[in-house]
Amino acid sequence: MKWEYETVKVAATGFTGGKLDEDGFTAHLNDLGDEGWELVSAFGTNQSGGQTRNIVAVFKRPKE
């Protein structure tokens, strides 16, 4: 089986970072799920001081 991948980066907000629009992020995840994408991994990237800068989510689905 062959796969295709999609990477989504969502910026964290707030003066020192680390704040995520959880409702918006969940809606985006659900939209991708409706398109056949499966979440494989999600992780945060750090900026100085250890605050979260971005959330990165990786998806896959069978390639047509």
C-alpha positions in Angstrom: 0.0 0.0 0.0 1.2 3.5 -0.8 0.5 6.5 1.5 0.3 10.3 1.1 1.0 12.6 3.9 -0.2 16.0 5.0 1.5 18.3 7.6 -0.4 21.0 9.4 1.3 23.7 11.4 -0.8 25.8 13.8 0.8 28.8 15.6 0.4 29.0 19.4 -0.6 32.5 20.5 -0.1 34.5 23.7 2.7 36.9 24.7 4.9 33.9 25.7 3.3 31.4 23.4 1.7 28.2 24.5 -1.9 29.1 23.9 -3.9 27.1 21.4 -7.3 27.7 20.0 -8.5 24.2 20.9 -11.9 24.5 19.3 -10.4 25.7 16.0 -7.7 23.0 16.1 -10.3 20.3 16.8 -12.5 21.6 13.9 -9.5 21.5 11.6 -8.7 17.9 12.7 -12.3 16.9 12.1 -12.3 18.5 8.6 -9.2 16.5 7.6 -10.7 13.3 9.1 -13.8 13.9 6.9 -11.4 14.0 3.9 -10.0 10.6 4.8 -6.8 11.8 6.6 -5.7 9.9 9.8 -3.7 11.7 12.5 -0.3 10.0 12.8 1.5 12.3 15.2 1.2 15.8 16.8 3.9 17.7 18.7 4.8 21.1 19.8 7.9 23.1 18.8 9.6 25.3 21.3 10.9 28.8 21.3 13.2 30.3 24.0 12.3 29.5 27.5 10.5 26.3 26.5 7.2 27.9 25.5 5.3 26.2 22.7 5.7 28.1 19.4 3.8 25.9 17.0 1.8 22.7 17.0 2.6 20.4 14.1 0.2 17.6 13.2 1.1 14.9 10.6 -1.7 13.0 8.8 -1.7 10.1 6.3 -4.2 8.4 4.0 -4.0 5.7 1.3 -2.7 7.1 -1.9 -5.1 6.7 -4.9 
